[in-house]
Structure formats: structure tokens, C-alpha cells
């Protein structure tokens, strides 16, 4: 299956678009600090899904999904930090957190299916 057809990639991509929109609300002095870190972590999620999907082996695919999951958790932390610094409103944070949780569940389901397939 092509990565663009994967629902997990689609949801992760939408999350990245949300992150970019929300990060525009951050103070200018955060542009090369928190904004940069948050966007980089968020972009890594669908990028690792794409790279893993393009690999020849299931083992490599799984490895990239673990990296995507790690980047997702990093994104969640930066979003929490942005909320605590009052760059994001609670409702904005909760919406992003909900989307991230959905992506996390989908990555875990894909990991489970790939592990079963590789046994």
C-alpha cells in the first residue's frame, strides 16, 4: 500500500498542518526555539511513516514506526510546554492532543499488525 493511502499517515499529516497553524501564534522570539522544535518533531512523525513504508523489510518498517512514535511523543511534550507558557489556549492544546492520541493509537495498531506479519 502506498503511504498516501495509509490513514495513519493522513492523520499525522493533518496534525503537522495544525501544528504549523498553531505555531504562528507563538511569540516572534520563539521562532528559532520552541516553534522550530515543535514543527521539526511534528514533521518527523509522517516522514518516518513514509520512510518506513518505503523500506524493503518489515523489520525496517517497524523501526521507522518506533521513531515516528518517539517523534509524536516529543511533539506532545512541546505542545504541553507551549500551553504551559500560554502560547496555546487549553482548547487548542486539547485538540492537538486528541489528534496526537489518535495517531499514537494508529501507529501502535500498525506496529502490532506488522509484528504479527513478520513472525
N, C-alpha and C positions, 0 to 999 in steps of 0.2 A: 504494500500500500504506500502510495506517495505521501510524504509528510504533510502536504497541504490538506489532505483528506482526513488526517488524524484530528479528532475532536479535541484531544489534549493540546495539540499544537495551536489550534484555532483559539481555544480559551486562553492559552498562555500569551498568544499574540495580542489578543484583546486586552489582557492585563497590562502588557507593555504600553499599548496606546493610552490606557488610563493613567499609567504612571507618568508618562510624558506630559499629559494634560495637567495632571495634579502638580507636577514638579514646577510648572510655570508659575505656580502660586507662591513658591518659596522666595525668600528674600534674595536679592541680587548677589549678596556676599556669599551665598551658599552655592552659587553656580558651579564652582570647581571643587566643592566639598561634598555635602550631602546629596545635592542634586545629581552630581556626576556618579557617585557611588550607587545611589538608588537606581538610576537608569541603567548603569552597567550591569548590576545584579539582575534586574528585571529582564534585560535583553538576553542575558545568558540562559535563561530558562528555555524559551523556544529555540534558541540557537543550538543548545545541547540536544534538544529533541531532534532537530533537523540533522545534526551531525551523526547522532547515534543511528537514526533511521537510514542514513546513507552507508553505514558500515556493513561489511560483509558478514560479520559473525554476530550471533545473538549475544555472545559474551560482551563484545564491544558495545553493542546497543544498550545493554543493561548498565554498563559502566557509565555511559553518557547520560542515561536517565538518572543515575545516582548524582551525577554532577548537576543536572537540571534541578533535582530536588534540593540539593545544597544551595544552589543559587536562589531558589524560591524562598528558602528559609532566611537567607541573607536579605532578600527583598522585603520580607515580612518584618524583619528587625528594623531596617531603615525606615519603613513606613511607620512603625511604632515610635521610633525616635522622632520622626517628623511630627507626629501627633503630639508627643510629649513636649516638643519645642514650640508647639502651637502654630506650626506651618500648615497642618492639616486639621480640619474640623473632625470631630468624633465621627460624624456620619460619613465623611469622605474616607476616613480610615477604615471604618467598618465595612464599607462597600468594597474597598480594595482587599481587605482581609477575607471577606466572603469569597471573592473571586479567587484569591490565592488558595484558600482551603479547597475549593472545587478543583483547582489544578493539581493540588497535592494528592487528593483522592484519586484523580485520574492517572497521575504518574504512578502511584502505588498499584493501581489495578493493572496498568500496562506492565509494570515490573513483574507482578505476580504471574501474569499470562506468559510473559517471555521466559521466566524461570521454569514454569511448568513445561513449556515447549522445548526447552533446552535439556531437560532431564531424560 
